[in-house]
Amino acid sequence: MDKFAYLIEQYCSSAGRYDTAIPGVALLRADAPMEPVNVVYQPSVCILASGEKTALMGDSVYVYRPGQYLTVSLDVPVLGEVTVASPDEPYLCLRLDLNTKVMGEIMMEARDNNIVPTGRQPGSALQVSDAGAELINAATRLLELLATPRDIPILAPLIEREILYRLLNGPQSVRLQQLALADSKLNQVSRAIEWIKNHFREPFSVEVLAREAHMSPSALHQHFKAITSMSPLQYQKQLRLQEARSLIMVSAMDAASAGYHVGYDSPSQFSREYRRMFGAPPRRDVEQLRLSSSAGMVEVA
């Protein structure tokens, strides 16, 4: 673990996110606790070397600490907060995108030898588990390749495959297998999420969404809630409000125009829901966000 943390710190010497030369691998660092930040997590595994972070999805809370990993199986809006970090013991994390194609190949090969267990229930989109020595060792060897860039194209895919193999055989095996199964409940909900992401400005009914997911409305609602800890309409609301926040922050759009742009007909309703989610009215929230950004308080996954 000490070497794993040392390598992350070596290649991520200041607070923030560093995208490495290894495709799909990012390093994350924070030198102080951070305010909660709303962000959409994408399918990935985050292996923590130092510090502590809390992720809130819907009404479910996930805390991960050194020697643990968090997996994300769908695009989900999350409230993330680095809770333990200091200059002497920073928050240090390796993030690896989950390659579902490679996971599917591993499953097909491993099943021939009865290596990878099978299951049908996907569980929550976020989950925390202990990493174990084998997974930490593989992650450490992956980072060691940064010192020899010419080896990355050949060796990085092999080590990534090992990491995915460890995950598929670990405590989250049943849920992660669902990512590689086209007919799984996880992928059916994923189709619904993709539709919401492409149409979040528009009103929709659960019946329309269920048709997109090839599920009954009751089954969709049940599995969507079980996986994301929120209903489809709550998911849509979070996407709308995060997009509006970005428009106000980055494009200098006024609050009423931003609310209308993301699908709100009522400025007062938009302001109410914005304040409920972010803790302050749009103008004040964005001012606070800009102050945090100028002070180096950036979101890390």
C-alpha positions in Angstrom: 0.0 0.0 0.0 2.9 2.4 0.8 4.3 2.0 -2.7 0.9 2.4 -4.3 0.3 5.7 -2.4 3.9 6.9 -3.2 3.4 6.4 -7.0 0.1 8.3 -7.0 1.7 11.1 -5.1 4.7 11.1 -7.4 2.6 11.6 -10.5 -0.1 13.8 -8.9 2.0 16.3 -7.0 -0.7 19.0 -6.5 -4.4 18.9 -5.8 -6.7 18.0 -8.6 -7.1 15.3 -11.3 -4.3 14.1 -13.5 -5.1 12.0 -16.6 -2.2 9.7 -17.2 -0.6 8.3 -20.3 -2.4 5.1 -19.7 -5.8 5.2 -21.4 -8.7 5.2 -19.0 -6.5 5.8 -15.9 -6.6 9.0 -13.8 -5.0 10.0 -10.5 -6.7 12.2 -8.0 -5.4 14.2 -5.1 -6.8 16.6 -2.4 -4.7 18.2 0.3 -7.6 19.2 2.5 -11.2 18.2 3.1 -13.5 19.5 0.4 -17.1 20.8 0.4 -19.6 18.4 -1.1 -19.8 18.7 -4.9 -22.5 17.3 -7.2 -21.0 15.4 -10.1 -22.1 12.5 -12.5 -20.0 9.4 -11.8 -19.3 7.2 -14.8 -18.6 3.4 -14.9 -15.2 3.0 -13.2 -13.3 1.7 -10.2 -11.7 4.0 -7.7 -9.0 2.5 -5.5 -8.1 4.6 -2.5 -4.5 4.8 -1.2 -4.9 7.6 1.3 -7.5 9.9 2.8 -11.3 9.3 2.9 -14.3 10.1 0.7 -18.0 10.0 1.1 -20.4 9.6 -1.9 -24.1 10.2 -1.5 -26.4 8.7 -4.2 -30.1 9.3 -3.6 -30.6 8.4 0.0 -27.7 5.9 0.1 -24.3 6.9 1.6 -21.0 5.2 0.7 -17.7 5.8 2.6 -14.4 4.5 1.2 -11.0 4.5 3.0 -7.4 3.4 2.2 -7.2 -0.1 1.0 -10.8 -0.1 -0.3 -12.3 0.5 -3.7 -15.6 2.0 -5.0 -17.1 0.8 -8.2 -19.6 2.7 -10.3 -21.7 0.5 -12.7 -23.8 3.3 -14.4 -23.8 7.0 -15.0 -25.3 8.3 -11.8 -25.5 11.8 -10.2 -23.6 11.7 -6.9 -22.8 14.2 -4.1 -19.1 13.6 -3.4 -17.1 14.9 -0.5 -13.5 14.4 0.5 -13.7 14.1 4.3 -10.1 13.3 5.3 -7.1 14.9 3.7 -4.1 17.0 4.7 -0.8 18.1 3.1 1.0 15.4 5.0 -1.6 12.7 4.3 -3.5 13.7 1.2 -6.4 12.0 -0.4 -4.9 9.8 -3.1 -6.9 7.7 -5.5 -6.5 5.8 -8.8 -9.5 5.8 -11.1 -9.8 3.3 -13.9 -12.6 3.2 -16.5 -14.5 -0.1 -16.6 -14.1 -1.6 -20.0 -17.2 -3.7 -20.5 -15.9 -5.3 -23.7 -12.8 -6.7 -21.9 -15.0 -7.8 -19.0 -17.2 -9.7 -21.3 -14.2 -11.5 -22.9 -12.9 -12.4 -19.4 -16.2 -13.8 -18.4 -16.5 -16.0 -21.5 -13.0 -17.4 -21.1 -13.2 -17.8 -17.3 -16.6 -19.6 -17.4 -15.1 -22.3 -19.5 -12.9 -23.1 -16.5 -15.6 -22.4 -13.9 -13.5 -19.5 -12.6 -15.9 -16.5 -12.5 -19.1 -17.0 -10.4 -22.4 -16.1 -12.0 -25.5 -14.3 -10.7 -28.5 -12.3 -11.9 -29.2 -9.5 -9.3 -27.2 -6.4 -10.1 -27.5 -4.5 -6.8 -26.7 -0.8 -6.3 -24.8 1.3 -8.9 -22.2 2.1 -6.2 -20.5 -0.3 -3.9 -17.5 -0.3 -1.6 -15.3 -3.3 -0.9 -11.8 -4.1 0.5 -9.3 -4.2 -2.2 -7.0 -7.0 -1.0 -3.3 -7.5 -1.7 -3.7 -8.9 -5.3 -5.7 -6.0 -6.5 -3.4 -3.4 -4.9 -0.4 -5.2 -6.4 -1.9 -5.1 -9.9 -2.8 -1.4 -9.5 0.8 -0.6 -8.3 2.3 -2.4 -11.3 0.0 -0.4 -13.6 1.3 2.8 -12.2 5.0 1.7 -12.5 4.5 1.7 -16.3 4.4 5.5 -16.2 8.1 5.4 -15.7 8.6 3.5 -19.0 6.1 5.0 -21.5 7.2 2.6 -24.3 5.9 -0.3 -22.3 2.4 1.2 -21.8 0.8 0.1 -25.2 1.8 -3.6 -24.6 1.7 -4.1 -20.9 -1.0 -1.7 -19.7 -3.9 -3.7 -21.4 -2.6 -6.9 -19.7 -2.5 -5.4 -16.2 -5.9 -3.7 -16.8 -7.3 -7.1 -17.8 -5.8 -8.6 -14.5 -7.5 -5.8 -12.5 -10.9 -6.5 -14.1 -10.4 -10.2 -13.6 -9.8 -9.6 -9.8 -12.9 -7.4 -9.7 -15.0 -10.0 -11.4 -13.9 -12.6 -8.8 -14.1 -10.2 -5.9 -17.0 -9.4 -3.5 -18.8 -7.4 -6.2 -18.6 -10.1 -8.8 -22.3 -10.6 -9.4 -23.0 -6.9 -9.9 -20.1 -6.3 -12.1 -20.9 -9.2 -14.4 -24.2 -7.5 -15.2 -22.2 -4.8 -17.1 -21.1 -7.3 -19.7 -24.5 -9.0 -20.1 -26.7 -7.4 -22.8 -29.9 -8.7 -21.4 -29.2 -7.9 -17.7 -31.4 -5.7 -15.6 -28.4 -3.4 -15.1 -28.1 -2.9 -18.9 -31.8 -2.4 -19.2 -31.7 0.3 -16.6 -28.6 1.7 -18.4 -30.7 2.1 -21.6 -33.3 4.0 -19.6 -30.6 6.3 -18.1 -29.1 6.9 -21.6 -32.5 8.0 -22.8 -33.0 10.3 -19.9 -29.6 11.9 -20.5 -30.5 12.6 -24.1 -34.0 13.9 -23.3 -33.7 15.4 -19.8 -35.1 18.7 -20.9 -38.3 17.1 -22.0 -41.2 15.8 -19.8 -41.6 12.1 -20.1 -43.7 9.3 -18.7 -42.5 6.1 -17.0 -44.4 4.2 -19.7 -42.3 5.8 -22.5 -39.1 5.1 -20.6 -40.1 1.5 -19.9 -40.5 0.9 -23.6 -37.0 2.2 -24.2 -35.6 -0.2 -21.6 -37.8 -3.1 -22.8 -39.3 -3.5 -19.3 -42.7 -3.1 -17.7 -43.2 0.3 -16.0 -43.4 -1.5 -12.6 -40.2 -3.5 -13.2 -38.4 -0.4 -14.5 -39.3 1.6 -11.4 -38.4 -1.2 -9.1 -34.9 -1.9 -10.6 -34.1 1.8 -11.3 -34.7 2.6 -7.7 -32.8 -0.4 -6.4 -29.8 0.4 -8.6 -29.6 4.3 -8.4 -31.4 4.9 -5.1 -33.7 7.4 -6.9 -36.7 7.3 -9.2 -36.4 8.2 -12.9 -37.9 11.6 -12.3 -35.5 12.3 -9.4 -32.7 11.3 -11.7 -33.9 13.7 -14.4 -34.2 16.5 -11.9 -30.6 16.1 -10.8 -29.4 16.2 -14.4 -31.4 19.3 -15.1 -30.1 21.1 -12.0 -26.5 20.2 -12.6 -26.7 21.3 -16.3 -28.3 24.6 -15.2 -25.6 25.1 -12.6 -23.0 24.6 -15.4 -24.7 27.1 -17.7 -24.8 29.8 -15.0 -21.2 29.1 -14.0 -19.5 28.6 -17.3 -21.7 30.4 -19.8 -22.7 33.3 -17.5 -26.4 32.6 -18.2 -28.9 34.2 -15.8 -30.8 31.8 -13.5 -34.2 32.2 -15.3 -32.8 31.5 -18.7 -30.8 28.5 -17.4 -33.9 27.1 -15.8 -35.9 27.5 -19.0 -33.1 26.0 -21.0 -33.1 22.7 -19.0 -36.8 22.3 -19.0 -38.4 24.4 -16.2 -41.4 26.5 -17.1 -41.6 28.2 -13.7 -38.6 30.3 -12.5 -39.8 30.1 -8.9 -40.0 26.3 -9.0 -36.5 26.2 -10.6 -35.1 28.5 -7.8 -36.7 26.4 -5.1 -35.4 23.1 -6.4 -32.0 24.5 -7.1 -31.7 25.8 -3.6 -32.9 22.5 -2.2 -30.2 20.6 -4.1 -27.3 23.0 -3.8 -28.0 24.7 -0.5 -28.2 28.3 -1.9 -30.0 30.3 -4.6 -28.4 30.1 -8.0 -26.5 33.4 -7.9 -25.1 32.9 -4.4 -24.3 29.3 -5.1 -22.3 30.1 -8.2 -20.4 32.9 -6.4 -19.4 30.4 -3.7 -18.4 27.8 -6.3 -16.2 30.3 -8.1 -14.5 31.2 -4.7 -13.9 27.5 -4.1 -12.5 27.0 -7.6 -10.1 29.9 -7.2 -8.9 28.4 -3.8 -8.1 25.1 -5.5 -11.2 23.2 -4.1 -11.8 21.2 -7.2 -13.9 18.0 -7.4 -12.1 14.7 -7.5 -13.8 11.3 -8.0 
